[in-house]
Amino acid sequence: MAHGARILVVDDERPLLNALVSALESMGFEVIGESRQADALSRVDSWQPDVAIFDLNMPGMNGIALAQEAFKIMPDLPVIVLTAFGTIDNAVQAMRAGVYYYLTKPFDLDVVELTLQKALDHQDQKRRFRVLAEATGRVGEFEGVVGNSPAFRKVLDAVQAVANTDSTVLVTGESGTGKEIIAHAIHAAGNRQERPFVTVDCATIPDNLIESELFGHVKGAYTGAHKDRAGHIEAADNGTAFLDEIGEIPLIIQKKLLRFLEEKSFVRVGETRRRTSSARVVAATNRDLATEVKEGRFREDLYYRLKVIEIHLPPLRERVEDIPLLVQWYLNRLNRKLNRRISAVSPAAMRVFSSYHWPGNIREMVNLLEQIMTFNNPEVLDLQHLPGSLQSFTSTLPTRNFHEVKEQALREAGRNYFLPLLHHFHGNITKAADFAGINRRHIHRLLHIWNIDPTEFRES
């Protein structure tokens, strides 16, 4: 929990306001409560809260209008709207106005705390992206999208290429590679960045509820449908609907999703009239959908409709160059989360991180770092701080140090450069040295190391 984060609460009902302020303070937040909208806007200007919670139904200026005025002062302020009336149309209207999320009264304090933490995480990620974008001119490290390997650069190039389009994107890759992070990056780098980003975890929704979750329902549509409710597709209008684990959707719902992708229209459960949404769909899966199609578990037409643009995330073992960057980035993030002051990872420990095969990819790395940092708080993480699984792994590593690896790499790079050069100049070391801009004795020394006779090149 982000202790010390500043939360502004605005509600015209004093008893409820005081109760919520007290509850949030007990969670570790710094909280100010206001019952008048004018005072609230003054607080936004002078206090610069990290998150604001506005009641929707207030006399004079409702929560949505108040949010819009607050955005004029702090454009990036995450606003959560509370509504006792719970109509989904109000919620959709709020999200279209730029509100981060909405909660219905009576609310569960655990849900409030979780929503606040998500808003704070989202805000932290947006700040980081803005700083990095200004420094690098690219989306390269947004929300943990960290890496400079050739394999990952292709991913970043694809993100930038599709960000400002309306094309459906399918993100593929093993579990834990960061598919949702890439979906966030596509959303944040494009012209929908100020609109809602809605995540639907298709793997956790029961088959009999998936249609309602996606497209909504009307009151009385089924047992338990006590009021009208919009689905995630409608809530994401003009923004992005991220459908995680898309391969888990039942065949009957796949057809309805296909129709939405083709026509941008849908029908709520229990209703006949068609509604529209301009949500852009980004889907993700760790399954081989082509195989799923062959075996009859996934519609071929939907597969190709989702795969308008495919971005494949390489596993961590195929982007080893990025591991030190990822370790340091998550080390900094976990320092804030766990109140640690660990500045770095030792070269020996980093060698273990870079050599381990990471079957769980980035998710496994983050979980492992959190485990290590929960029980240790040294200035530098070293071998003795690693868990038993990695301690035993170190015994299988080669004994060469980084200096030896570097020297070998330089020798191999030299062979790749100088041997073709000597072929070109038919073994004339003077000409080769002049062309390369080095002393000829350097080439003689390299040839001696490689046990190569320069006269071998004269015949060629």
Secondary structure as UniProt FT lines:
FT   TURN            3..4
FT   STRAND          6..10
FT   HELIX           14..26
FT   TURN            27..28
FT   STRAND          30..34
FT   HELIX           37..47
FT   STRAND          51..55
FT   HELIX           63..73
FT   TURN            75..76
FT   STRAND          79..83
FT   HELIX           88..96
FT   TURN            97..98
FT   STRAND          101..104
FT   HELIX           109..136
FT   TURN            140..141
FT   HELIX           142..144
FT   HELIX           150..162
FT   TURN            163..164
FT   STRAND          169..172
FT   TURN            175..176
FT   HELIX           179..189
FT   TURN            191..194
FT   STRAND          197..201
FT   TURN            202..204
FT   TURN            207..209
FT   HELIX           210..215
FT   STRAND          216..217
FT   TURN            219..220
FT   TURN            223..224
FT   STRAND          229..230
FT   HELIX           232..235
FT   TURN            236..238
FT   STRAND          240..244
FT   HELIX           246..248
FT   HELIX           251..263
FT   STRAND          265..266
FT   STRAND          275..276
FT   STRAND          280..285
FT   HELIX           289..294
FT   TURN            295..296
FT   HELIX           300..306
FT   TURN            307..308
FT   STRAND          309..312
FT   HELIX           316..318
FT   HELIX           320..322
FT   HELIX           323..338
FT   STRAND          344..345
FT   HELIX           347..355
FT   TURN            359..360
FT   HELIX           361..375
FT   STRAND          380..381
FT   HELIX           383..385
FT   HELIX           388..394
FT   TURN            395..396
FT   HELIX           402..424
FT   TURN            425..427
FT   HELIX           429..436
FT   HELIX           440..450
FT   TURN            454..455
FT   HELIX           456..459
//
